Amino acid sequence: MIIDLYNKRNERKVSFLYPVNGKKNVLRQVTGVKVKSFTGPSGRGITVRENTGLHKSFSVSKCVASL
């Protein structure tokens, strides 16, 4: 779990591992630029603009630090 991502300033580069489909035991690499932080019904999260151009939201509690 990476709590620093929530407090990181917007428009900064981020890189972390995240479970495939948000629930599997297989991790994928996420790299991109943080757009915003939010607090929703399931906890804290961040929105990232990935290098592919897609905007995706990630739960901070599921993010894993890169090795």
C-alpha positions as a LaTeX table, in Angstrom:
\begin{tabular}{lrrr}
\hline
Residue & $x$ (\AA) & $y$ (\AA) & $z$ (\AA) \\
\hline
Met1 & 0.00 & 0.00 & 0.00 \\
Ile2 & 1.33 & 3.44 & $-0.93$ \\
Ile3 & $-0.23$ & 6.33 & 0.99 \\
Asp4 & 2.22 & 8.86 & $-0.47$ \\
Leu5 & 0.43 & 8.70 & $-3.85$ \\
Tyr6 & $-2.64$ & 10.38 & $-2.35$ \\
Asn7 & $-0.56$ & 13.27 & $-0.99$ \\
Lys8 & 1.65 & 13.60 & $-4.07$ \\
Arg9 & 1.12 & 16.81 & $-6.04$ \\
Asn10 & $-0.86$ & 16.74 & $-9.27$ \\
Glu11 & 0.99 & 16.54 & $-12.62$ \\
Arg12 & 3.83 & 14.48 & $-11.07$ \\
Lys13 & 5.08 & 11.21 & $-12.54$ \\
Val14 & 3.95 & 8.06 & $-10.75$ \\
Ser15 & 4.93 & 4.43 & $-11.13$ \\
Phe16 & 3.46 & 1.54 & $-9.15$ \\
Leu17 & 2.09 & $-2.00$ & $-9.44$ \\
Tyr18 & $-1.67$ & $-2.67$ & $-9.39$ \\
Pro19 & $-3.69$ & $-5.92$ & $-9.48$ \\
Val20 & $-5.08$ & $-6.86$ & $-12.90$ \\
Asn21 & $-8.82$ & $-5.99$ & $-12.99$ \\
Gly22 & $-8.38$ & $-4.67$ & $-9.44$ \\
Lys23 & $-8.73$ & $-8.07$ & $-7.76$ \\
Lys24 & $-6.41$ & $-10.74$ & $-9.19$ \\
Asn25 & $-3.11$ & $-11.92$ & $-7.75$ \\
Val26 & $-1.29$ & $-10.76$ & $-10.89$ \\
Leu27 & 0.25 & $-7.29$ & $-10.82$ \\
Arg28 & 0.69 & $-4.93$ & $-13.77$ \\
Gln29 & 2.96 & $-1.91$ & $-14.05$ \\
Val30 & 1.21 & 1.48 & $-14.08$ \\
Thr31 & 3.22 & 4.51 & $-15.22$ \\
Gly32 & 1.92 & 7.94 & $-15.98$ \\
Val33 & 1.05 & 11.33 & $-14.51$ \\
Lys34 & $-1.18$ & 11.86 & $-11.48$ \\
Val35 & $-4.21$ & 14.00 & $-12.38$ \\
Lys36 & $-6.11$ & 14.19 & $-9.07$ \\
Ser37 & $-6.81$ & 12.59 & $-5.70$ \\
Phe38 & $-10.27$ & 11.70 & $-4.46$ \\
Thr39 & $-12.09$ & 10.12 & $-1.54$ \\
Gly40 & $-14.96$ & 7.83 & $-2.47$ \\
Pro41 & $-17.21$ & 5.32 & $-0.74$ \\
Ser42 & $-14.52$ & 2.63 & $-0.96$ \\
Gly43 & $-11.71$ & 4.86 & 0.39 \\
Arg44 & $-8.96$ & 7.03 & $-1.04$ \\
Gly45 & $-7.93$ & 6.90 & $-4.67$ \\
Ile46 & $-6.05$ & 8.67 & $-7.44$ \\
Thr47 & $-6.69$ & 9.29 & $-11.13$ \\
Val48 & $-3.73$ & 8.71 & $-13.43$ \\
Arg49 & $-3.21$ & 9.65 & $-17.09$ \\
Glu50 & $-1.23$ & 6.65 & $-18.30$ \\
Asn51 & 1.46 & 6.82 & $-20.97$ \\
Thr52 & $-1.05$ & 5.26 & $-23.40$ \\
Gly53 & $-3.28$ & 8.34 & $-23.02$ \\
Leu54 & $-6.01$ & 6.67 & $-20.94$ \\
His55 & $-7.33$ & 8.18 & $-17.70$ \\
Lys56 & $-7.86$ & 5.52 & $-15.03$ \\
Ser57 & $-8.75$ & 5.58 & $-11.34$ \\
Phe58 & $-6.91$ & 3.43 & $-8.79$ \\
Ser59 & $-7.60$ & 2.63 & $-5.15$ \\
Val60 & $-4.62$ & 3.67 & $-3.03$ \\
Ser61 & $-5.12$ & 0.70 & $-0.70$ \\
Lys62 & $-4.40$ & $-1.73$ & $-3.58$ \\
Cys63 & $-1.31$ & 0.05 & $-4.99$ \\
Val64 & 2.00 & $-1.75$ & $-4.43$ \\
Ala65 & 5.43 & $-0.11$ & $-4.53$ \\
Ser66 & 7.57 & $-0.98$ & $-7.56$ \\
Leu67 & 10.64 & $-3.10$ & $-6.91$ \\
\hline
\end{tabular}
